[in-house]
Amino acid sequence: MTRIIAIDGVSPQPVTGTWHLTLTPPGACAGPGDLDTCADWIPPPVPGTAAAALRDAARWSEAEPTPIHDRDVWYRTSFTGHGRECLRFDGLATLAEVWLNGVPVLSSRSMFLAHEVDVDLCGENDLAICFRSLATELARPNKRGRWRPRLATPGSLRHVRTSLLGFMPGWCPNIDAVGPYRPITRIPLREEEVRVVSADLRTRLGGDTGRLSVSLEVEGVGADRAVLRCDGRDADLSQTARGRFEGELALPGVEKWWPHTHGAPRLHAVEVEIGSHRLDLGRVGFRSITLTRPFEEGLGLAINGVPVFCRGASWMPADLVGLSGEAGTYRPLLDLAREAGMNMLRVSGITLYESPAFHGLCDELGILVWQDLMLANFDYPTDDPAFRADLVREIEQLLDRTQSSPSLCVIGGGSEVWQQAAMLGYPREVWAGRFVAEELPGIIKRQRPDLVVVPNSPSGGDLPFSTSAGVTHYYGVGAYKRPFEDARRAEVGFATECLAFANVPEAATLAQLGLTDPTSERWSAGIPRDRGADWDFEGVRDHYLAQLYGVDADQLRREDPERYLMLARATSGECMETTFSEWRRARSPTAGGLVWFLRDLGPGAGWGVVDVLGQPKPAWYALKRAFRSLQLGLSDEGLNGLHLHVQNETAAPVSAQLRITFTDAASRVVASAERAVELDPRASQSWSSTELLGRFFDATDAYRFGPPAHVLGHASLLDAADGTVIAEAFHFPQGRDPEPRKIGLAAELVADGAGWALRLSSESFALSVQIEAEGVRASDNWFHLAPGATRLVPLVDREQVVGPPRVTLRAINGIEVVRIGRDGS
């Protein structure tokens, strides 16, 4: 049943009252009557987790998390109510037993299922929930799977419907998820109250006409007329049976929903009026999703008939301790994702299903959602009828609560289940699971026929991890230490995971976390690694650091930690920007790439491009440049020269100037060209350096007819009206020279209409310019600055600072440290 936001302006009400929490040894209390001798109660947040409650009571630390799964966790409250009501439990982690007034009313073995229980209230009511020890359950003898993954432990997790978060050594902190992490609400069932028994709400888009169909069954309403309203238009619904109404509203010329990179994510409020009652059905968006090619050739998505290059990251919980499902918790991270130009987030099978607030914000912000089933790596017993039935209910509930969400676009049958088995040598008939390949599409089609179904991530080729077919987890550039050329050679179709590095946070974050020494054990503890591997992702990043800058990373770390961290911060961003530049090239077969992942789960140099404090890392800025809707990229085509690629994903034409400049080591221009270009909406164009220059010039230093003529190629796309730089790209035929020298770096603070901006310039080329600003954040950072160029960089989050902020500016290849702001310089 689709979500009902409110009936007559009233939403489902939470169970009020003061909650109490206590922990007992496993099985020590059979029911709430045995708790009378327990005096050690603390107040927990509900919804929330035991870890959050214990942390608030100073009994548990996120820095050194202690186990909770080894005990039973009890929640208890009392509330006032009379008559028949429905109690709804939206998420109980994980083995839960519920009593009302001492009577058992519910037993649940899945973290991912919601439950409704009709009860009779009798004035003052006692509600008790016991979360039984998961460690005890996992220790019971169970049938072993055909394979055991290294990702998570123990192997008995395959039988329990719970998140793998907290069970993955080297990937995330060992934080145990226990408690009523989603709301507990109550719905009156009295005869005079309106109750929605079932509701089905669907949208379709054909051409420019949106169609909204609804089927409702209600109780407590005597009216025989119902009206469906949306977008300022309405249609009468037919009464097909007592209390049952059906119908469709056609909306010619309706404003479509687009991912924000390609248009406006337009949403439309929907309501049904039945007699004197009003049902708020939330907001819907009208959009179509189609495949641009057969899945076996690589997943490609078109939204409203327009091919979309999907880019973004894998999503991890915004609150790993409390598992908050509140919009206020999601909003800062989703705003950063949107600001970085991300138009897709993948909720991986190692995590948990997110709350309606997450999907609502993605709808609003225009961010596509790829949703995996919560299946990852294990040989799950999908042939077991009970397990299968719970899994089907889990999927159906997911589709119910997201039925009106236009941002949801792909349902994946899990993460690396097929890959795990295939890499262990099992044949296709073992690893190509029948449930997700044969039954899942039918389940999705019944409730959300507009969605794309992918059996597993990765899947699609002769082997599930083939890079050029279906969807892949591409770590050629990254974990496998392949050269940058591999991003083209692999012919990636769609990377649902890619580019995992130990991304170093900014210095301010490291100082706040007390992680300033990259040679310490605490630093090493924050580096992600695959369980059982003799390498980690810092070693991966340092491999590319050595390639990019020609230095010994280990030696530099020991002898000059500050310099090492500066180069390390720039490295992963350079790798990401270079790879996405290749993938967004017009002739590239790649239709999408999702970085592994958006936010760190713990302190340190984790996989996230946003740190554990919620602040962007240097890699985030690199992605923000790589993901622009108006984009300029360069590709080294060897003997065919340097090629310039421009994409305009917007719905409007663009008039621009395209410029290419080649400079030598002394910053002298040795060749240049400029031309006016007209960019059609949602189109791309490419030019060779020879075409632009009108003559031969060895732009890639491929012919080697003597000493190189230049050390830098710089391309820029400028607005034709005012000369504002839209996008830039750089090419280093001789590699990046990080040796510090005088480059003439300078800056000044200027007031703009909204606050402060930084105007900076450099006489010579500036490599990876770093801006540190107290209390504010630069809108761009860790970017290159061409010789003689001037750039204006707005400072954002400015409401925190009164007056000009203190700013420090430096570049990797510069000896200057520029300080301006409050000290008066």
N, C-alpha and C positions, 0 to 999 in steps of 0.2 A: 504494500500500500504506500502510495506517495505520501510525503510528509504534509501534515496539516499544520500550518503555522499558528493559526488561531481560529477560534469559533466565537463570533460576536466580540472580537477584540480580546478574547481571553486565551492565552496559551496554556499548555499543560503546566501545572504548578509543581514545584519541587516539594519533596517531603521535608517539611520544616521541623524544627526542633534541634536540640543540642546533641550533636553526635559525640560518641565516646569510642575510644579504641584501646584494646589491650592485646597482648601477645601471650600465648600459652604454649606449652610443649605439645607436639603433635598428638592428637587424640585425647588429650587430658580432659577435655570437656565435650561430652556427647551432644549437649544442647545448651541453650541459654540459661536453663535452670541451674546448671553447674557453675555459672559465673558469679553467683552471689558472693562468694568469698574473695573474688578478685577486687583488689583495691587500686591496682596500678593502672588507672585509666588516664588517657590524654585526649585532648580535643583534636580530631582530624578534620581536614577539609573534605567535603563531599559535594560534588565529585572530586576525586583525588586518589592518592595512593598512600600506603602505609609509610613508604620512604619519605614522602613529603611531610607527613605528620610527625614522624620521628625526628626528621631534620629540624622542624620548627620547635620541637621540644628539646633540642640539643642532645638527642640520643643517637644520632646517626649523622655521618658526614659523607658528602658527595666526593670529597677528596680521597677518603679511605672507606668505601662502602662496605658495610658488614652484611652478611646474609640475612634475608628475611624469609626466604622460601623454606627454611628448616623449622619454622614454627607455624602454628595456627594463628591467624589474625582475626580478631573479633571486632565488629562494628555494632554499635547499639544506639538507638534513639527512641524517643517517645513522641507521639504527635496526636493531635485531636482530630477526630473525624467520626461521622455517623453515617450509617447506611452503606449501600453497595458502591464500591469504587474499583477502579483498575489501577494496580501498581505496575509501573513500567520501569524495568531495569535495563538501561541502554548499554551497559558494559561492566562485567564483573570479572576481574582478573584473579584467579582463573578457575579453581575448583571451589565453587561457592554453594553454601547451603543457607536458606533463608527461612526464618520463623516469624510469624506474626502472632502476637499474644501467646507465645509458647507453642504454637502449632506449626509444623513444617509446611511450607507452601511452595517451595521451589528448590530444585537442585540443578546446578549447571556445571558442565565440564568444559565450557568453551569461553575463552576471553572475547571471542568475536561475535557472539550471539546476543541479541536483545531478547528480553522476555517480558510478557505481560501476564499478570496474575489477577483474576477477579477475586475480590475479598469483601467480607462484611465487617465494617468498622463499628466499634462499640464504645465510642466516647474517647477515653484515653487509651492509646494503642502503643504497644511495645513492638518495635521492629528490630530484629537481630540478624546479622549476616556473619557467617564464619567462612573465612577463606582458608581451606585446609592446606596443610604443608605440601607444596609442590615437590620439594625434595624427596619427601616420603613416597609420593606417587611415582616419581621418576626412578626410584630405586627398586620398584616392584619388577619381578621378572615379566618380560614381554617378548613377543616374537620379534626376532631381529630382522632388520631389512636386508635386502640383497647387497647393499653397500653401505658403508659408513663414511659420511663426509668429514673432512677436517674442519669445516667452517664452524660448526657448533657442537657442543657436548653437553649432556650425554646423548647416546643414540636413541634412548627411549623418548626423546622429544618428538619423534615422528608420530607418536600415538596421542599427543596432547595438543589441543588447539590453543596455543599460546604464542606470544611473540618470541622470536629468537633474540631480541635485544636483551643483553645481560648474560647471554649464554655463548658469546662469540669472543674468546680470548684474542687479544691483539686488534680487535675491530672496534670495540666500544667498552666503556666501563661496566663492571659487574654489578649493575644496579637492578635489583629484583623488583619486578612490576607486580604489585599485590594491591587489591582494593577495588572499590567502586569508582573506577576511573572515568566513567561517563554518568550522566545525570540519572537520578532516581526521582520519578515524577508520579503524580496521581491524577486520575481522570474520573470525574463523577459518572456513575452509571444509573442514576435515579431516572425514573420514567419521564420526569419533566425536563430532563437535560437532553440536549442534542448530542448524539454520538455518531461519529462516522465509522461505519462498519468496514467499508472498503472504499478505496479511491484509486483511480488509475488516470494519470495525466500524461499525455504524450504530445510531442511537437514534431512536425514535419515541415520541410521546406522544399517547395517545387518551383523552380525559377525564382520569381520575386514574391511569391505568395506563401505565407506561412499558414499552417493549419494546426489548430489546437483542438485536440479531442479529449473528452473527459467522460468517465464513468464513475458514478457515485452511488453508494448505498448508505442511507442514513436512518437512524432511529430517533424518535422523539420529535419528529416534525410532521405536522398534519397537512402541510401545504401540498398542492398538486402541481405547482409551477416553480420552475427553477431557471435561472438565467446565468449564463457564463459570460464573464466580462474580461477583456484584455485589450490593451492598446487603444483605449477609448471607444472600443466597439463591443457589441454583445450579440448573443444568440440564445434563443430559447432551447432548453434541453427537453428531451422527450421523457415522459415517465413510462418506463417499460414494465414496472411492477411497483407495488406499494413501497415507497421509500427509495426506489431505484431510478436514477436519472442518467441519461446518456445523450451525447450530442457532440457537434463539432462547430468550431468557429473558424471561418476563412478570413485571412488578413492579407488582402492584396497590397503590395507595396510596403510590407512591413520592414522595418529596419532590422538588418541581420546582425547576428552576433559574430564577431571576428576575434581571433587572437590579437592582442594589442599591437603586435608588430605589423599587422596588415590592415587594421581598421579599428573601429570602435566596438567594444564588447557590449552591445546594446541589450539590455534586459527589459522585460515587460511584466508588470504585476498582473496576477491572475486572481480572480475571486469568483465565487459562485454565491448567488443570492437565492435562498430557498425560503419562500414566505417572508417572514420578518427576520430571518437569520442570515448571517453573512459568514462564509467560509473563506479564510485567507489561505490560498494555495501557494503563496510565495511568488517568486519571479522565474520566468522562463526566457530562453533565448532561442532564436530560430537560426539554425545553421545546418548544413549538410556536410557529411564526411564521406569521401570516396577514396579508393586506392588509385594512385597514378600509374601503377604497373603491377604485374603479378607479384605476389608476395615472394615467390621463389627468386625473383630478381632483386630483392631488397625492398623492404617496406617503404612506401612513399605515400604521404597523405595530402589530399586536397581538401581545403575547407571552402565551402561555397563555390566549388569548381576551380579554385585557385591553388596550385601547388604551393605548399608551405614547407620551408626548411625549418624543421623543428629543432630547437636548441634550448638547452637548460641544464638541469642537474637532477640527480636522485635526491628525493626529499627524505629527511630524517626528522623524527619528532622535535618540535620546537622546545619542548619541555620534557627531557628524558626522565627526570625524577617524578614529577607530578602527573605527566601525560595529559596536561591541560588540553581541553578541546575548545577553549574560549577564543573568540575572534581577536581579543587583545593580545593573546600570546602569539597567534599566527601573523598578525598584521605586519609587524616590523620586518620579519623575514620575507614575507611575500612581497612587500614593498621593495626590498632590496633585489629580489629576483626580477621583478618587473623593471626596476631601474636599470638593471644590468642587461636588459633586452632579452631575458629568458621568456620563451613563449610555451614551454612545456616543463612539467615536473613529473618525475616518476616516483610513485609510492611503491617501493620495492617489497618483495615477498619476505624479506627478513624483518620487517617492521610491524606495523599494525594499521588497520583501517582508520582513516582520519574521520573527524567529526563533521557534521553538516556545516559548521562554521568555516572549516577549511575549504570545502567545496563552494560554499557561497562566496567567499572572498576570491577564489580562483575564477568563478563566474564573473564577478565584478571587475577584476583586474585584467581579464583577458588572458589567462594562463591555462593552457591545455593540461589535462591531467591524464597520465598513463597510470592505471591502477592494476597492480599485480594482485592475484590471490595470495593469501598468506601461506604460501608453500615455497620452500627454499631448500635445495640440495638433497634433502632426505628422500628415501624410498617410502613415500606415504602409503598407508594401507587403504587406497581408494576402492579396493575390491571388498572391503569389510562393509556390510550394509549400514551399521551404525555410524561409522566414520563418514561414509559417503552421504548419508542422510543429513548429518550435521553440516557437512561441507556445502551441500546444495542449499540448505537453509541460510547459511552464511552468505552465499552468493546472492540469493534472492533478497535478503535483507539489505545488502549493499546496494542492489539495483533499486529497491524500493526507496531508500532514503536519498538516492541521487537521481531519481527518475526525471526531475525537471532541470538537472544541471547540464548546461550546454558545454561546459569546459571539459567534462568527462568525455574522452574520445576513444581510448583503447582499454580493453580488459586483457591482461596477460595471465596465463595459466600458472604463473609462479616464476621463481628466479633460480636458474642454474640447476634445476632438477635433471633435465635432459643432459645438460653439459656434464654434470657430475658423473652420471652413469656412463656416458660415451667416453669420457677421458679415462675411465677405469677399464675400458675395453669391451663393454657390453654391446651386443648387437642392437640394431634399431628396434626390433620387436620388444626389447626390454626397456630401452630408454625413452621411446616415443609413447608416453603414457596415454592409454585409451581415454581416460576420463576427460582430460583437458583437450585432447584432439578430437574426440567424437561427441561427447556429451555437453561440454561447456558451450560450444556455439549455439546449440539449441536452447539452453537455459537463457543465454543472453538475448537471443532473437525473440523469445516470448515477452520479455520485459523491456529491453532497450535495443530494438532492431537497428537503431541508428549508429551503434558502436562497432568498432573494429575489434575483432577477437584474434589474439596471437597466442598460440598454444603454450609457449614458454619463452623466457628470455634468458639465453639466446635460443633461436631455432630457425629452421628454414632451408638448410643446405644438406649435403650428403652427411655432414656432421653438424650438430646443432650450433657449433661455434665457428662455422665457416664465415669468413668476414664479408663475402660479397653477396650472400643470400639472406633473405628474411631479415632478422635482426641479430646483431652480434654484440658481444662485450669486447670492445677493441682496446687492447693494451699493447699493441705493437710499439707505438710511441708511448712510452711509459714502462710498465713492469717488465716487458721483454727487451727493453733497451734497444729497440730497432732505430735506425736512422730516420730522420724526418721524411725522407723519400718514401718510407713504407706506408705513410698515410695515403699516398696515391697508389702505390703498388698493390696494396691490399684490396683496393676497389670496394671500400666499405659501403654497404647499402644504407644501413641505419644502425647507429651505435647507441643502444640503450644504456650502456655503461662505457666510459672511456676516460683516459687522461687522469689516472689516479696518481697523485704525487703527495709527498709530505709537505703541504703548503705552509710556509712560515708566516705567522701573524706579524702585524706591525709591532714596532718596538714598544709602544705604549701598552699594548695588550700583554706582551711578554713580561714587562715590568710589573704590571698589576698581578699577574699570575705567579711572579717570582721564578720565571723561567728565562733567565738571561744568559745562562752558560750552556752552549750547545754540546759541551763535552761531559755534562753531568748525567748521573743515573736518572734523575727526575726528568731531564730532557728526553732521554732515550725511552722512558716509559710512555711518553706521549706520542711516539712514532708508530703509525699503524703498520701491521705486518700480517702476512698470512700464516695461520697456525701451522707449525711444522717446517716452515721455510727457513733456510739459513741466510736469508737476506730480508731487508725491510725497504719501505718506500722512501726513506731518506737516502739510502744507497742508490735507489733509482733516480731520484732528483739530482744527486751529486754526480751521477754519470753524465747527465745532460749539462750540469754546471761546468764540468771539465770540457765538454765538447764546445759549449757556447763561448767560454771565456778563456780557455787554454790554461787553466790553473789546476793544481793538485788540491782537490777539495779537502781531503783528510789533513794535509799539512796546513792549509789555510785555516781550518777549524781550530787547530791547536795553537797556531802562532798569532792569528788575528781574528778572534771570534766575531768581532763587530763587522769586519769586512766580509767574512764568510757569510754571515746572516744577510747582509745586504745583497750579495750575489745570489744567495739561495732564494731570497724573496723574489728576485727578478726572474729566476730560472723557470719556475713552473709556469708563470704567466707567459713567458716567451714561447714555451713549448705549446701552450694552449692556443695562443694567438696564431702561431705559425700553422698548426694543424687545422684549425677552423678556417683559416684563409684558404688552404688547399681544398677543404671540403665544400666551401661555398663558391668555388670557381664554377663558371657556367657549365663546363663540360664534365664536371665531377659527377659520379653516380651517387654520391652521398646525399641522402635526403633528411638526415637528422643526426644529432650527437648530444648525448646527455652526460655531463661530467659527473664523476663519482667523488663527492657529493656536495650538497649546498652548504651545510653547516656542520662544524665539528661537534661530536658528541662528548668530547672531553677536552681538558686543557692541553695545549701543545701544538705541534706542527702536524695536525691531522689532515685527512683527505678534504675537508671542507674548504670552500672558497670564502666562507664567512666563519669567523672564529667563535669560540665557545661563549664569548661575551656578546655576540651579535654584531661585531664590527667587521667591515669588509677587509679581506686580505689583499695584498698586491695582485694575486691571481684573479680576484673578482674584477678589478679594474681592467685587466687584460681581456676578460670575457666581455665586459661592457663594450670595449672597442670592437671585439670580434663579432659581436651580436647585433651591431647597428642595423636598422632597417634600410638606411641609405649607407651603403658600404662600398669601400674601395679596397681591393686586395691586389697583391703582386704574386706572380709565380715565375720561377726560374725555369725557362724552357730550353736551357742549354744553347745549342747552336741556333735555335729559333729566337733567341733573345729573351728579354724580359717582357712579360705580358701583364697588362693592367685589366682588372675585372671590376665592373661596377654593377651593383644590384640596387634596384629601387623597388622595395616591397610595398611601398605605400600606394594608396589609390589615386594619387595626384601625380601629374607630370612634373618633372624637375628640370629647370634650366641651370646649367652649371659650367664651370671652367675646369678642365682637366689639365693638370700640369705634371711634368716629369722633369726632374733635375738630377744631374750626376755631378758629384763634387769629389775633389782629390783630398789628400791628407792635410793639405793646408786650407781646406774649406773653399777652394776656388772652384767655380762652376766650369766644368769641361764640356758639358753638353746639356741642352735643355730644350723643351718644347711645351707649347700650350695650345689648347684648342677649346672652342665652345662645344658643348655637348647637350643634347636634348634627351632626357631619360624618360621613356614611356612608363606609365604606371605598371607596377608588378612585372617588370621586365629586367633583363640584364644585357650588358654589352661588354665586349672585350676588344682591346687594341694591343698590338705589339709595339715595343719601343721603336722598332724600325718604322712602322707606320706613322707614329707620332713625330719622330725626328725627321723623317723623309730622307734618311741616308743610313748607311751602315755605321753602327757604333757597337763595340763589343760590350754590351750592357751587362752580360753575365760573366765576363772574363772567361769565355769558353774557348776562344780561338788562340789566345796566348801569343799574339804577334808582338812580343816584347813585354816590357814592364807594364803592369796594370795602369790604366789611365785614371781610374777612380777607385774610391774606397766605399762610396755610399751612393745608393739610388734612392731618391725620395719622390714619391708620388702624392699628389694632393688633389682633392675634389673640393672646389670652392663654390659657394652660392654666387650665381651670376649677378644678383642684384647688389649685394653689399660686400662681397669678397670674403665672407665668413667661411672658415674652414669647416667642411662637413665631415670629412674623413681623410685620414692619412695612412700611408703604408711605407715601409722602409725595406731596403734590400742591402745585404752586406756581402758583396762578392769575395772579400778577403776575410770574412768573419768579423765578429765583434771585438773591438780592441778596448779592454776595460782599464788599461793603464792610466792612473790619474795624472792629469795635466791641467794647465790653465786653459779654460774654455770660455771664459768671459760670461759666466752665468750670473744673471742679475734678476731682481724682482722688486715689485712695489705693490703695496696694498691700495686698492681703489674702491671707492664706494659705488655700488650700483643701486638700482631701484629697490632691491630686496635686502641689501646688506653689504657684504664685502666680497671682493673678488681679488684674485692674484694675477697681476700682469707680469709675465716673466719672459726673458729673452736669453739668447746665448750667441756669442760671436762664432763659436765653433759648434760642431755637433755635440749634443748632450745625450748620453746614453742612460736611459731609465731614470728620469728625473723623479726624485722622491720629495714629497711635500709632507711635512709634519706640522700640523696646526692645532694649537691648544683649544679644546672645546668645540672645534668645528671639524668638518670633513671636506676635503677637496672633491669636487665633482668628477675629477679625473686625477690619476696618480700613476707613477711608475711608467710614464710615457716617454718617448723619444722626442727631442726637439731639434729640428733641422738647423743647419748653420744660418745665422742671421735672422732666424724666425722669431716672431713675437706671438705670444699666446695669452689669452685671457681665460683664467680658470675660476669659475664661481666657487665660493665656499658655502656649503650647505649645512643643515642642522644649526642654523645661526641663532636660533632663539635662546640657545644656552649661553651666549656670550654678549656682553655689553661692551661696545667700543671695538677698536681694531684688535683682532686676535694676534697672539704671538706665533710667528711662522718661521720654520727652519727649512731651508731648501738646499739640496745637494744632488749630484749626479754620480753615477758609478765611475765615469771616466773624468771627473772634475776634482780639482783640489780645493775649489771654493766651497765654503759652507756659509750660505747666505742667511742671515738672521734679521728679520724685520718684525715690527709690531710694537708691543707694549713697552719694550725696553727703549724705544725712541730711535733706534737705528734705522 
